[in-house]
Amino acid sequence: MIKLLALDLDGTLLDSKGRVSNENISAIRKAEEQGILVTIATGRRFRDARPVALEVGFNAPILTHNGALIKFAESLETIEVSLIENETTKEILKVGREFGGDALVSTDPKGKGTLLYDTISDENLPLQKYIIWARHLHGDEAEEAVHHVDKIEEVLDDNEIIHISYSGSCNPMYELQRLLEDELQNSVNILATIYPHLDFTLLDILPPNTSKATGLDHLAMMHNFSHSEVMVIGDNFNDLEMLEYAGTSVVMGNADESLLEREEFYTTLSNNENGVAAAINKLILGEING
């Protein structure tokens, strides 16, 4: 029986305009009324995921930074956090600079989270747009949310690093991922979120042995749930580990073809067709009421 449900955000719970449908919210409420713990498991940093979590309301802490930070959206109580060592951070930044990448460094696990950056290349339009979006999203807290520094390496000793990200076109990011993996080996976990139709890849560099799956496992163990009692819904490659971990795994209709071809995963409707609600209604509420 399913006791814990984890939902990816972008491309899953959110539609293509970044909204949560009433149908999805209604299905989540019905699942919670049946005693199911419901949360989100997202690659987003906590501060960027929190507005959605507060809008929807969840009866469990949320998993952010691809599982590196588990925290209650409303109270800001931190349940679990994994950090990247400073020496490892310096090595990540060194490789990234030599490659020509623009780093975003996530800090402040005890608070809402602060994103540090120093340079953004003129051609990195997606990252420029993200900075503008994040500042707009956080309004009066924009400077605290997204903070420009002269050089990230100079402020590392004053901050706890949760995760580092690079983004850009698919081919260069694939090359950067290979370089980082060769250089850093097992000192980090690197997850790629790939959107081929947009020619865009996001690389999330996390503490070692950290993923949505490890975060979910920690939350499940807190409640004495087994992995067979966990259901997850996702759409991209950073969801793969939790899809393989869960007893019930669902991929969105808009997921990459290689995920849709996995016979052990259920397929639901797309994120623009309330695919989350459809999966909850069939696999959770249908089972309970069936």
TORLUM-722863 format. One record per residue: residue number from 1; residue in one letter; x, y, z of N, C-alpha, C in turn. Coordinates in Angstrom, 2 decimals. Layout:
N
SITE|NUM|a|X|Y|Z|X|Y|Z|X|Y|Z;
...
This chain:
290
SITE|1|m|0.84|-1.20|0.00|0.00|0.00|0.00|0.87|1.25|0.00;
SITE|2|i|0.49|2.24|-0.76|1.27|3.48|-0.86|1.03|4.35|0.38;
SITE|3|k|2.13|4.80|0.99|2.05|5.64|2.18|2.74|6.99|2.01;
SITE|4|l|3.64|7.08|1.03|4.39|8.32|0.78|4.40|8.59|-0.72;
SITE|5|l|4.01|9.80|-1.12|3.98|10.21|-2.52|4.90|11.41|-2.70;
SITE|6|a|5.84|11.31|-3.64|6.75|12.41|-3.95|6.58|12.85|-5.39;
SITE|7|l|6.45|14.15|-5.59|6.18|14.72|-6.91|7.31|15.64|-7.33;
SITE|8|d|7.83|15.41|-8.52|8.72|16.39|-9.12|7.91|17.65|-9.42;
SITE|9|l|8.60|18.79|-9.56|7.89|20.04|-9.84|7.83|20.35|-11.34;
SITE|10|d|8.93|20.86|-11.88|8.94|21.33|-13.27|8.75|20.17|-14.24;
SITE|11|g|7.76|20.31|-15.09|7.45|19.25|-16.04|6.58|18.16|-15.46;
SITE|12|t|6.24|18.28|-14.19|5.42|17.24|-13.54|4.22|17.87|-12.84;
SITE|13|l|4.39|18.38|-11.63|3.28|19.03|-10.93|2.92|20.35|-11.60;
SITE|14|l|3.92|21.06|-12.12|3.68|22.35|-12.78|3.44|22.14|-14.27;
SITE|15|d|2.51|22.91|-14.82|2.30|22.85|-16.27|3.38|23.67|-16.97;
SITE|16|s|3.29|23.79|-18.29|4.36|24.45|-19.04|4.43|25.94|-18.78;
SITE|17|k|3.42|26.50|-18.10|3.46|27.91|-17.72|3.83|28.10|-16.25;
SITE|18|g|4.23|27.00|-15.61|4.66|27.08|-14.22|3.54|27.15|-13.20;
SITE|19|r|2.37|26.69|-13.57|1.21|26.75|-12.68|0.82|25.36|-12.18;
SITE|20|v|0.18|25.33|-11.02|-0.38|24.09|-10.47|-1.88|24.12|-10.71;
SITE|21|s|-2.41|23.11|-11.37|-3.84|23.11|-11.68|-4.67|22.78|-10.45;
SITE|22|n|-5.92|23.22|-10.48|-6.85|22.90|-9.40|-7.07|21.39|-9.30;
SITE|23|e|-7.04|20.72|-10.47|-7.23|19.27|-10.48|-6.11|18.57|-9.72;
SITE|24|n|-4.87|19.03|-9.93|-3.75|18.42|-9.21|-3.83|18.68|-7.71;
SITE|25|i|-4.18|19.91|-7.34|-4.30|20.24|-5.92|-5.40|19.42|-5.27;
SITE|26|s|-6.53|19.27|-5.95|-7.64|18.50|-5.41|-7.25|17.04|-5.18;
SITE|27|a|-6.53|16.46|-6.14|-6.10|15.07|-6.00|-5.12|14.91|-4.84;
SITE|28|i|-4.22|15.88|-4.67|-3.27|15.84|-3.55|-4.02|15.87|-2.22;
SITE|29|r|-5.03|16.77|-2.10|-5.81|16.86|-0.86|-6.50|15.52|-0.56;
SITE|30|k|-7.06|14.91|-1.59|-7.77|13.64|-1.38|-6.81|12.55|-0.93;
SITE|31|a|-5.60|12.54|-1.49|-4.61|11.56|-1.06|-4.22|11.78|0.40;
SITE|32|e|-4.02|13.04|0.77|-3.66|13.36|2.16|-4.79|12.98|3.12;
SITE|33|e|-6.03|13.17|2.67|-7.18|12.80|3.51|-7.23|11.30|3.77;
SITE|34|q|-6.59|10.53|2.89|-6.53|9.08|3.07|-5.30|8.66|3.88;
SITE|35|g|-4.59|9.65|4.44|-3.45|9.34|5.30|-2.12|9.26|4.58;
SITE|36|i|-2.09|9.62|3.28|-0.85|9.57|2.51|-0.01|10.81|2.81;
SITE|37|l|1.28|10.62|3.07|2.20|11.76|3.15|2.53|12.18|1.73;
SITE|38|v|2.39|13.47|1.43|2.66|13.97|0.09|3.69|15.09|0.17;
SITE|39|t|4.67|15.02|-0.71|5.72|16.03|-0.74|6.15|16.28|-2.17;
SITE|40|i|7.07|17.24|-2.33|7.70|17.44|-3.63|9.16|17.04|-3.51;
SITE|41|a|9.70|16.52|-4.59|11.12|16.18|-4.68|11.64|16.86|-5.94;
SITE|42|t|12.35|17.95|-5.75|12.69|18.82|-6.87|14.17|19.16|-6.93;
SITE|43|g|14.63|19.44|-8.13|15.98|19.94|-8.28|16.09|21.40|-7.92;
SITE|44|r|14.97|22.08|-7.80|14.99|23.49|-7.43|15.60|23.67|-6.04;
SITE|45|r|16.21|24.82|-5.84|16.66|25.15|-4.49|15.43|25.44|-3.63;
SITE|46|f|15.63|25.39|-2.31|14.50|25.51|-1.39|13.72|26.80|-1.61;
SITE|47|r|14.43|27.93|-1.73|13.74|29.21|-1.84|12.86|29.28|-3.08;
SITE|48|d|13.29|28.66|-4.19|12.51|28.69|-5.42|11.35|27.69|-5.41;
SITE|49|a|11.46|26.64|-4.61|10.39|25.65|-4.50|9.35|26.05|-3.46;
SITE|50|r|9.78|26.84|-2.49|8.91|27.17|-1.35|7.59|27.85|-1.77;
SITE|51|p|7.58|28.82|-2.69|6.29|29.44|-3.06|5.27|28.44|-3.57;
SITE|52|v|5.72|27.46|-4.35|4.79|26.42|-4.83|4.31|25.57|-3.66;
SITE|53|a|5.23|25.22|-2.77|4.87|24.39|-1.63|3.86|25.10|-0.73;
SITE|54|l|4.04|26.40|-0.54|3.09|27.15|0.29|1.74|27.30|-0.41;
SITE|55|e|1.77|27.44|-1.73|0.52|27.54|-2.49|-0.29|26.26|-2.41;
SITE|56|v|0.38|25.13|-2.59|-0.32|23.85|-2.59|-0.61|23.38|-1.17;
SITE|57|g|0.40|23.51|-0.29|0.27|22.99|1.06|0.53|21.50|1.06;
SITE|58|f|1.51|21.07|1.83|1.83|19.65|1.92|1.92|19.25|3.38;
SITE|59|n|1.61|18.00|3.67|1.64|17.51|5.05|2.99|16.87|5.40;
SITE|60|a|4.02|17.18|4.63|5.35|16.62|4.86|6.40|17.66|4.48;
SITE|61|p|7.62|17.55|4.99|8.68|18.45|4.54|8.99|18.22|3.08;
SITE|62|i|9.53|19.23|2.41|9.80|19.10|0.98|11.27|18.77|0.74;
SITE|63|l|11.52|18.01|-0.33|12.87|17.63|-0.73|13.32|18.57|-1.84;
SITE|64|t|14.38|19.33|-1.59|14.86|20.30|-2.55|16.33|20.06|-2.86;
SITE|65|h|16.87|20.82|-3.81|18.27|20.63|-4.23|18.53|19.17|-4.57;
SITE|66|n|17.58|18.53|-5.26|17.70|17.12|-5.63|17.95|16.22|-4.42;
SITE|67|g|17.32|16.54|-3.31|17.42|15.68|-2.12|18.47|16.11|-1.12;
SITE|68|a|19.27|17.12|-1.44|20.33|17.54|-0.51|19.78|18.28|0.70;
SITE|69|l|18.58|18.85|0.59|17.99|19.60|1.70|16.53|19.20|1.86;
SITE|70|i|16.19|18.71|3.05|14.81|18.36|3.40|14.36|19.34|4.48;
SITE|71|k|13.27|20.05|4.21|12.92|21.18|5.06|11.41|21.46|4.98;
SITE|72|f|10.83|21.89|6.07|9.42|22.28|6.05|9.28|23.66|5.42;
SITE|73|a|8.36|23.77|4.46|8.20|25.02|3.72|7.72|26.16|4.61;
SITE|74|e|6.79|25.87|5.51|6.18|26.94|6.30|7.05|27.35|7.49;
SITE|75|s|7.50|26.38|8.28|8.23|26.69|9.51|9.72|26.91|9.28;
SITE|76|l|10.23|26.47|8.13|11.67|26.51|7.80|12.49|25.55|8.67;
SITE|77|e|11.84|24.64|9.35|12.56|23.64|10.14|13.32|22.71|9.18;
SITE|78|t|14.63|22.57|9.42|15.46|21.72|8.59|15.48|20.31|9.16;
SITE|79|i|15.16|19.33|8.31|15.14|17.93|8.73|16.48|17.26|8.44;
SITE|80|e|17.04|17.53|7.27|18.30|16.90|6.87|18.96|17.76|5.81;
SITE|81|v|20.28|17.90|5.89|21.02|18.63|4.87|22.36|17.96|4.62;
SITE|82|s|22.76|17.92|3.37|24.09|17.44|2.99|24.84|18.61|2.35;
SITE|83|l|26.13|18.73|2.66|26.91|19.86|2.18|28.10|19.39|1.35;
SITE|84|i|28.55|20.27|0.45|29.75|20.02|-0.33|30.94|20.61|0.42;
SITE|85|e|32.00|19.84|0.55|33.20|20.33|1.22|33.78|21.52|0.45;
SITE|86|n|34.37|22.48|1.19|34.91|23.68|0.56|36.01|23.37|-0.46;
SITE|87|e|36.88|22.41|-0.15|37.94|22.08|-1.09|37.37|21.49|-2.38;
SITE|88|t|36.30|20.71|-2.23|35.63|20.16|-3.41|34.97|21.28|-4.21;
SITE|89|t|34.36|22.24|-3.50|33.75|23.38|-4.17|34.78|24.15|-4.99;
SITE|90|k|35.95|24.36|-4.42|37.01|25.09|-5.13|37.41|24.34|-6.41;
SITE|91|e|37.47|23.02|-6.32|37.84|22.23|-7.50|36.75|22.31|-8.56;
SITE|92|i|35.48|22.26|-8.15|34.36|22.40|-9.10|34.45|23.74|-9.82;
SITE|93|l|34.67|24.80|-9.06|34.74|26.14|-9.65|35.94|26.27|-10.58;
SITE|94|k|37.06|25.65|-10.21|38.26|25.70|-11.05|37.99|25.05|-12.41;
SITE|95|v|37.41|23.84|-12.39|37.09|23.15|-13.64|36.10|23.96|-14.46;
SITE|96|g|35.08|24.50|-13.78|34.06|25.28|-14.47|34.63|26.53|-15.12;
SITE|97|r|35.51|27.23|-14.41|36.10|28.45|-14.97|36.98|28.13|-16.17;
SITE|98|e|37.77|27.08|-16.07|38.64|26.71|-17.18|37.83|26.34|-18.42;
SITE|99|f|36.65|25.79|-18.19|35.77|25.41|-19.30|35.03|26.62|-19.87;
SITE|100|g|34.85|27.65|-19.02|34.10|28.83|-19.44|32.66|28.82|-18.98;
SITE|101|g|32.35|27.99|-17.97|30.99|27.89|-17.45|30.68|28.97|-16.43;
SITE|102|d|29.38|29.23|-16.24|28.91|30.21|-15.25|28.30|29.46|-14.07;
SITE|103|a|28.91|29.58|-12.91|28.47|28.82|-11.74|27.43|29.57|-10.93;
SITE|104|l|26.45|28.82|-10.45|25.52|29.30|-9.43|25.76|28.45|-8.19;
SITE|105|v|25.98|29.09|-7.05|26.33|28.38|-5.82|25.24|28.60|-4.78;
SITE|106|s|24.61|27.53|-4.34|23.51|27.60|-3.37|24.04|27.46|-1.95;
SITE|107|t|23.67|28.42|-1.10|24.11|28.45|0.29|22.93|28.67|1.23;
SITE|108|d|23.21|28.78|2.50|22.23|29.11|3.55|21.18|28.01|3.75;
SITE|109|p|21.61|26.80|4.12|20.64|25.72|4.34|19.76|25.93|5.56;
SITE|110|k|20.19|26.75|6.50|19.39|26.97|7.72|18.27|27.97|7.50;
SITE|111|g|18.42|28.83|6.49|17.40|29.82|6.18|16.61|29.45|4.94;
SITE|112|k|16.24|30.46|4.17|15.48|30.21|2.94|16.39|29.89|1.76;
SITE|113|g|17.67|30.23|1.89|18.61|29.93|0.81|19.05|31.17|0.07;
SITE|114|t|20.34|31.25|-0.22|20.90|32.36|-1.00|21.70|31.77|-2.16;
SITE|115|l|21.53|32.36|-3.33|22.24|31.92|-4.52|23.32|32.94|-4.83;
SITE|116|l|24.57|32.48|-4.92|25.70|33.35|-5.21|26.14|33.16|-6.66;
SITE|117|y|26.51|34.27|-7.30|27.10|34.19|-8.65|28.05|35.36|-8.81;
SITE|118|d|29.02|35.21|-9.71|29.91|36.34|-9.97|29.83|36.79|-11.43;
SITE|119|t|30.01|35.90|-12.38|29.95|36.30|-13.78|28.91|35.47|-14.54;
SITE|120|i|28.29|36.11|-15.51|27.39|35.41|-16.43|27.76|35.88|-17.83;
SITE|121|s|28.12|34.96|-18.69|28.55|35.32|-20.04|27.38|35.91|-20.84;
SITE|122|d|27.71|36.78|-21.78|26.68|37.46|-22.57|25.81|36.49|-23.35;
SITE|123|e|26.40|35.35|-23.76|25.65|34.41|-24.59|24.78|33.45|-23.77;
SITE|124|n|24.95|33.45|-22.45|24.18|32.53|-21.60|22.82|33.14|-21.27;
SITE|125|l|21.98|33.25|-22.28|20.68|33.89|-22.11|19.76|33.16|-21.13;
SITE|126|p|19.72|31.80|-21.13|18.85|31.13|-20.15|19.20|31.48|-18.71;
SITE|127|l|20.49|31.60|-18.41|20.90|31.93|-17.04|20.55|33.37|-16.71;
SITE|128|q|20.72|34.27|-17.67|20.33|35.66|-17.45|18.84|35.75|-17.16;
SITE|129|k|18.05|34.98|-17.92|16.60|34.99|-17.70|16.25|34.41|-16.33;
SITE|130|y|17.00|33.36|-15.91|16.72|32.77|-14.60|16.96|33.78|-13.49;
SITE|131|i|18.06|34.53|-13.57|18.37|35.53|-12.54|17.25|36.56|-12.45;
SITE|132|i|16.78|37.02|-13.61|15.68|37.99|-13.64|14.42|37.37|-13.03;
SITE|133|w|14.12|36.12|-13.42|12.93|35.43|-12.88|13.01|35.27|-11.37;
SITE|134|a|14.17|34.84|-10.87|14.33|34.61|-9.43|14.20|35.91|-8.65;
SITE|135|r|14.79|36.98|-9.17|14.68|38.26|-8.48|13.22|38.73|-8.44;
SITE|136|h|12.51|38.56|-9.54|11.10|38.94|-9.58|10.28|38.08|-8.62;
SITE|137|l|10.57|36.77|-8.60|9.81|35.84|-7.76|9.91|36.22|-6.29;
SITE|138|h|11.08|36.67|-5.86|11.31|36.89|-4.43|11.17|38.34|-4.00;
SITE|139|g|10.82|39.22|-4.92|10.42|40.59|-4.58|11.37|41.31|-3.64;
SITE|140|d|10.85|41.67|-2.45|11.63|42.43|-1.48|12.85|41.66|-0.98;
SITE|141|e|12.85|40.34|-1.15|13.97|39.53|-0.70|14.93|39.19|-1.85;
SITE|142|a|14.81|39.92|-2.96|15.57|39.58|-4.16|17.07|39.57|-3.92;
SITE|143|e|17.58|40.56|-3.20|19.02|40.64|-2.99|19.52|39.51|-2.11;
SITE|144|e|18.71|39.13|-1.13|19.06|38.00|-0.27|18.92|36.68|-1.05;
SITE|145|a|17.98|36.64|-1.96|17.71|35.40|-2.71|18.78|35.13|-3.76;
SITE|146|v|19.18|36.16|-4.49|20.15|36.03|-5.57|21.19|37.13|-5.39;
SITE|147|h|22.38|36.75|-4.96|23.36|37.75|-4.54|24.60|37.72|-5.42;
SITE|148|h|24.93|38.86|-6.01|26.13|38.96|-6.84|27.35|39.27|-5.98;
SITE|149|v|28.43|38.55|-6.20|29.70|38.79|-5.51|30.80|38.99|-6.55;
SITE|150|d|31.91|39.60|-6.11|33.01|39.84|-7.05|33.63|38.52|-7.51;
SITE|151|k|33.86|37.62|-6.56|34.43|36.32|-6.89|33.97|35.31|-5.85;
SITE|152|i|33.32|34.24|-6.29|32.73|33.27|-5.37|33.77|32.67|-4.45;
SITE|153|e|34.95|32.37|-4.98|36.00|31.72|-4.17|36.35|32.53|-2.92;
SITE|154|e|36.18|33.85|-2.98|36.55|34.71|-1.87|35.56|34.67|-0.71;
SITE|155|v|34.37|34.13|-0.92|33.36|34.09|0.15|33.00|32.67|0.57;
SITE|156|l|33.73|31.69|0.07|33.40|30.30|0.38|33.50|29.99|1.87;
SITE|157|d|34.52|30.52|2.53|34.73|30.19|3.95|33.62|30.72|4.83;
SITE|158|d|32.83|31.65|4.32|31.74|32.24|5.11|30.40|31.57|4.83;
SITE|159|n|30.39|30.53|4.00|29.12|29.94|3.59|29.16|28.42|3.61;
SITE|160|e|27.98|27.82|3.86|27.81|26.37|3.73|27.21|26.11|2.35;
SITE|161|i|27.86|25.26|1.57|27.47|25.05|0.17|26.61|23.79|0.05;
SITE|162|i|25.40|23.96|-0.46|24.48|22.84|-0.65|24.66|22.23|-2.03;
SITE|163|h|24.65|23.09|-3.05|24.88|22.56|-4.39|25.31|23.65|-5.35;
SITE|164|i|25.92|23.23|-6.45|26.44|24.13|-7.47|25.82|23.71|-8.80;
SITE|165|s|25.49|24.67|-9.62|24.89|24.31|-10.92|25.55|25.09|-12.06;
SITE|166|y|25.53|24.46|-13.22|25.93|25.08|-14.48|24.81|24.80|-15.47;
SITE|167|s|24.64|25.70|-16.41|23.60|25.48|-17.42|24.03|26.05|-18.75;
SITE|168|g|23.44|25.50|-19.82|23.75|25.97|-21.16|23.24|25.00|-22.20;
SITE|169|s|23.75|25.12|-23.41|23.34|24.24|-24.51|23.75|22.80|-24.21;
SITE|170|c|23.04|21.85|-24.82|23.21|20.44|-24.47|24.62|19.92|-24.70;
SITE|171|n|25.19|20.18|-25.86|26.52|19.62|-26.16|27.62|20.14|-25.24;
SITE|172|p|27.73|21.46|-25.02|28.75|21.93|-24.09|28.55|21.42|-22.67;
SITE|173|m|27.31|21.33|-22.23|27.06|20.85|-20.87|27.38|19.36|-20.74;
SITE|174|y|27.16|18.61|-21.81|27.57|17.20|-21.80|29.08|17.09|-21.64;
SITE|175|e|29.81|17.95|-22.35|31.27|17.95|-22.25|31.72|18.37|-20.85;
SITE|176|l|31.08|19.39|-20.30|31.44|19.84|-18.95|31.16|18.75|-17.92;
SITE|177|q|30.04|18.05|-18.07|29.72|16.96|-17.14|30.81|15.90|-17.16;
SITE|178|r|31.28|15.52|-18.36|32.35|14.52|-18.46|33.63|15.02|-17.77;
SITE|179|l|33.97|16.29|-17.96|35.17|16.86|-17.35|35.06|16.84|-15.82;
SITE|180|l|33.91|17.25|-15.32|33.70|17.28|-13.87|33.75|15.88|-13.28;
SITE|181|e|33.13|14.93|-13.96|33.14|13.55|-13.46|34.55|12.98|-13.44;
SITE|182|d|35.35|13.28|-14.48|36.72|12.78|-14.53|37.57|13.41|-13.42;
SITE|183|e|37.34|14.68|-13.17|38.17|15.42|-12.22|37.78|15.13|-10.77;
SITE|184|l|36.49|15.00|-10.53|35.98|14.93|-9.14|35.66|13.52|-8.68;
SITE|185|q|35.52|12.59|-9.61|35.28|11.18|-9.28|34.09|11.04|-8.32;
SITE|186|n|34.33|10.42|-7.16|33.23|10.13|-6.23|33.02|11.19|-5.16;
SITE|187|s|33.67|12.35|-5.33|33.53|13.39|-4.30|32.24|14.19|-4.45;
SITE|188|v|31.52|13.99|-5.57|30.24|14.66|-5.80|29.31|13.72|-6.57;
SITE|189|n|28.03|14.10|-6.63|27.08|13.44|-7.51|26.58|14.48|-8.51;
SITE|190|i|26.69|14.18|-9.80|26.31|15.14|-10.84|25.06|14.62|-11.55;
SITE|191|l|24.01|15.44|-11.56|22.76|15.07|-12.20|22.46|16.05|-13.32;
SITE|192|a|22.05|15.53|-14.46|21.71|16.37|-15.61|20.21|16.37|-15.84;
SITE|193|t|19.64|17.56|-16.00|18.25|17.70|-16.44|18.32|18.25|-17.86;
SITE|194|i|17.81|17.47|-18.81|18.04|17.76|-20.22|16.70|18.03|-20.94;
SITE|195|y|16.68|19.14|-21.69|15.52|19.49|-22.51|15.99|19.62|-23.96;
SITE|196|p|16.04|18.50|-24.70|16.57|18.53|-26.08|15.84|19.51|-26.98;
SITE|197|h|14.51|19.63|-26.83|13.75|20.51|-27.71|14.07|21.99|-27.49;
SITE|198|l|14.66|22.29|-26.32|15.09|23.66|-26.03|16.59|23.83|-26.18;
SITE|199|d|17.28|22.72|-26.47|18.75|22.71|-26.50|19.30|23.29|-25.20;
SITE|200|f|18.80|22.76|-24.09|19.17|23.29|-22.77|19.41|22.14|-21.79;
SITE|201|t|20.52|22.23|-21.06|20.84|21.26|-20.02|21.21|21.98|-18.74;
SITE|202|l|20.69|21.49|-17.63|21.05|21.98|-16.30|21.85|20.90|-15.60;
SITE|203|l|23.06|21.24|-15.16|23.89|20.32|-14.39|23.83|20.70|-12.92;
SITE|204|d|23.37|19.79|-12.08|23.36|19.99|-10.63|24.46|19.16|-10.02;
SITE|205|i|25.35|19.82|-9.28|26.47|19.14|-8.64|26.18|19.11|-7.15;
SITE|206|l|26.07|17.91|-6.62|25.57|17.69|-5.27|26.63|17.02|-4.40;
SITE|207|p|26.42|17.03|-3.08|27.30|16.24|-2.22|27.26|14.77|-2.63;
SITE|208|p|28.30|14.01|-2.34|28.32|12.59|-2.73|27.17|11.83|-2.09;
SITE|209|n|26.71|10.79|-2.78|25.63|9.94|-2.28|24.37|10.73|-1.96;
SITE|210|t|24.13|11.75|-2.76|22.94|12.59|-2.57|22.12|12.57|-3.85;
SITE|211|s|20.82|12.34|-3.70|19.91|12.36|-4.84|18.49|12.43|-4.30;
SITE|212|k|17.54|12.55|-5.19|16.14|12.51|-4.75|15.84|11.17|-4.08;
SITE|213|a|16.48|10.11|-4.55|16.25|8.78|-3.97|16.75|8.71|-2.53;
SITE|214|t|17.95|9.24|-2.26|18.47|9.19|-0.89|17.64|10.06|0.04;
SITE|215|g|17.19|11.22|-0.48|16.32|12.07|0.34|15.01|11.38|0.66;
SITE|216|l|14.43|10.74|-0.34|13.18|10.01|-0.12|13.36|8.87|0.86;
SITE|217|d|14.48|8.17|0.73|14.76|7.06|1.63|14.86|7.55|3.07;
SITE|218|h|15.49|8.70|3.25|15.60|9.27|4.60|14.22|9.60|5.16;
SITE|219|l|13.38|10.22|4.35|12.03|10.59|4.79|11.21|9.35|5.07;
SITE|220|a|11.33|8.34|4.23|10.59|7.09|4.43|11.01|6.42|5.74;
SITE|221|m|12.32|6.36|5.99|12.80|5.71|7.21|12.34|6.45|8.46;
SITE|222|m|12.22|7.77|8.37|11.72|8.55|9.51|10.33|8.08|9.94;
SITE|223|h|9.56|7.60|8.96|8.18|7.18|9.23|8.02|5.66|9.19;
SITE|224|n|9.15|4.96|9.15|9.14|3.49|9.12|8.40|2.94|7.90;
SITE|225|f|8.55|3.64|6.76|7.99|3.15|5.50|9.10|2.41|4.74;
SITE|226|s|8.71|1.39|4.02|9.66|0.74|3.12|9.58|1.40|1.75;
SITE|227|h|10.58|1.16|0.91|10.56|1.77|-0.43|9.39|1.26|-1.25;
SITE|228|s|8.89|0.08|-0.92|7.74|-0.46|-1.66|6.46|0.32|-1.37;
SITE|229|e|6.46|1.12|-0.29|5.30|1.93|0.09|5.42|3.37|-0.42;
SITE|230|v|6.42|3.62|-1.27|6.66|4.95|-1.82|6.23|5.00|-3.28;
SITE|231|m|5.54|6.07|-3.64|5.18|6.32|-5.05|5.81|7.64|-5.46;
SITE|232|v|6.37|7.68|-6.66|6.97|8.91|-7.17|6.48|9.18|-8.59;
SITE|233|i|6.46|10.47|-8.93|6.08|10.89|-10.29|7.13|11.89|-10.76;
SITE|234|g|7.70|11.65|-11.96|8.71|12.55|-12.48|8.75|12.54|-13.99;
SITE|235|d|9.63|13.37|-14.55|9.66|13.50|-16.01|11.06|13.57|-16.60;
SITE|236|n|12.12|13.64|-15.77|13.43|13.87|-16.37|14.49|12.99|-15.72;
SITE|237|f|15.72|13.15|-16.19|16.78|12.22|-15.78|17.20|12.39|-14.33;
SITE|238|n|17.01|13.60|-13.76|17.32|13.75|-12.34|16.28|13.07|-11.46;
SITE|239|d|15.20|12.55|-12.08|14.19|11.77|-11.35|14.48|10.27|-11.40;
SITE|240|l|15.45|9.87|-12.22|15.62|8.45|-12.51|15.92|7.63|-11.26;
SITE|241|e|16.80|8.13|-10.40|17.16|7.36|-9.21|15.96|7.15|-8.30;
SITE|242|m|15.11|8.17|-8.15|13.94|7.97|-7.28|12.89|7.10|-7.97;
SITE|243|l|12.82|7.17|-9.31|11.91|6.28|-10.03|12.32|4.82|-9.84;
SITE|244|e|13.63|4.58|-9.84|14.13|3.21|-9.65|14.03|2.77|-8.19;
SITE|245|y|14.01|3.72|-7.28|13.93|3.42|-5.85|12.52|3.04|-5.41;
SITE|246|a|11.53|3.73|-5.94|10.16|3.62|-5.42|9.49|2.30|-5.80;
SITE|247|g|8.54|1.92|-4.97|7.75|0.73|-5.28|6.77|0.97|-6.41;
SITE|248|t|6.27|2.21|-6.52|5.36|2.60|-7.60|5.94|3.82|-8.29;
SITE|249|s|6.29|3.69|-9.55|6.99|4.76|-10.27|6.18|5.17|-11.49;
SITE|250|v|5.99|6.48|-11.63|5.16|7.02|-12.71|5.95|8.08|-13.48;
SITE|251|v|5.95|7.98|-14.79|6.57|9.02|-15.61|5.49|9.78|-16.36;
SITE|252|m|5.73|11.06|-16.52|4.77|11.93|-17.19|4.74|11.65|-18.69;
SITE|253|g|3.60|11.93|-19.31|3.49|11.73|-20.74|4.44|12.59|-21.54;
SITE|254|n|4.93|13.68|-20.95|5.88|14.58|-21.60|7.33|14.22|-21.28;
SITE|255|a|7.55|13.06|-20.64|8.91|12.65|-20.27|9.72|12.27|-21.50;
SITE|256|d|11.04|12.18|-21.30|11.93|11.74|-22.37|11.54|10.33|-22.81;
SITE|257|e|11.70|10.07|-24.10|11.27|8.79|-24.68|11.93|7.60|-23.98;
SITE|258|s|13.19|7.76|-23.58|13.90|6.65|-22.94|13.28|6.29|-21.59;
SITE|259|l|12.65|7.26|-20.92|11.95|6.97|-19.67|10.59|6.34|-19.96;
SITE|260|l|9.93|6.82|-21.00|8.63|6.27|-21.36|8.73|4.81|-21.80;
SITE|261|e|9.90|4.42|-22.28|10.09|3.05|-22.77|10.34|2.05|-21.64;
SITE|262|r|10.57|2.53|-20.43|10.85|1.64|-19.31|9.56|0.93|-18.88;
SITE|263|e|9.50|-0.36|-19.08|8.26|-1.11|-18.84|7.87|-1.15|-17.37;
SITE|264|e|8.85|-0.98|-16.47|8.52|-1.06|-15.05|7.91|0.24|-14.52;
SITE|265|f|7.90|1.29|-15.34|7.31|2.57|-14.94|5.91|2.71|-15.55;
SITE|266|y|4.97|3.19|-14.73|3.66|3.56|-15.28|3.83|4.87|-16.05;
SITE|267|t|2.96|5.10|-17.05|2.94|6.36|-17.78|1.60|7.03|-17.55;
SITE|268|t|1.64|8.32|-17.20|0.41|9.08|-17.00|0.31|10.15|-18.09;
SITE|269|l|-0.67|11.02|-17.99|-0.84|12.09|-18.96|0.27|13.13|-18.79;
SITE|270|s|0.33|14.10|-19.68|1.38|15.11|-19.62|1.10|16.12|-18.50;
SITE|271|n|2.09|16.98|-18.27|1.92|18.00|-17.22|0.89|19.06|-17.61;
SITE|272|n|0.57|19.17|-18.89|-0.48|20.10|-19.31|-1.86|19.45|-19.35;
SITE|273|e|-1.91|18.16|-18.96|-3.18|17.42|-18.96|-3.48|16.89|-17.56;
SITE|274|n|-2.93|17.52|-16.53|-3.16|17.09|-15.14|-2.72|15.65|-14.91;
SITE|275|g|-1.54|15.33|-15.42|-1.04|13.96|-15.30|-0.85|13.51|-13.87;
SITE|276|v|-0.50|14.43|-12.97|-0.35|14.07|-11.56|-1.68|13.63|-10.98;
SITE|277|a|-2.72|14.41|-11.24|-4.05|14.06|-10.74|-4.50|12.71|-11.30;
SITE|278|a|-4.26|12.48|-12.58|-4.67|11.22|-13.20|-3.98|10.04|-12.53;
SITE|279|a|-2.69|10.19|-12.20|-1.95|9.10|-11.56|-2.43|8.86|-10.13;
SITE|280|i|-2.68|9.95|-9.40|-3.17|9.81|-8.03|-4.54|9.14|-8.03;
SITE|281|n|-5.40|9.59|-8.91|-6.76|9.03|-8.97|-6.75|7.55|-9.29;
SITE|282|k|-5.85|7.14|-10.17|-5.82|5.74|-10.58|-5.08|4.86|-9.58;
SITE|283|l|-3.86|5.27|-9.18|-2.98|4.38|-8.43|-3.12|4.49|-6.92;
SITE|284|i|-3.64|5.61|-6.43|-3.83|5.76|-4.98|-5.30|5.70|-4.61;
SITE|285|l|-6.07|6.63|-5.13|-7.49|6.68|-4.77|-8.25|5.50|-5.34;
SITE|286|g|-7.86|5.06|-6.54|-8.52|3.87|-7.14|-8.28|2.65|-6.33;
SITE|287|e|-7.05|2.50|-5.80|-6.73|1.34|-4.98|-7.49|1.36|-3.65;
SITE|288|i|-7.56|2.57|-3.05|-8.23|2.69|-1.74|-9.73|2.48|-1.88;
SITE|289|n|-10.30|3.06|-2.94|-11.76|3.01|-3.10|-12.23|1.85|-3.98;
SITE|290|g|-11.22|1.13|-4.54|-11.58|0.10|-5.51|-12.10|-1.16|-4.92;
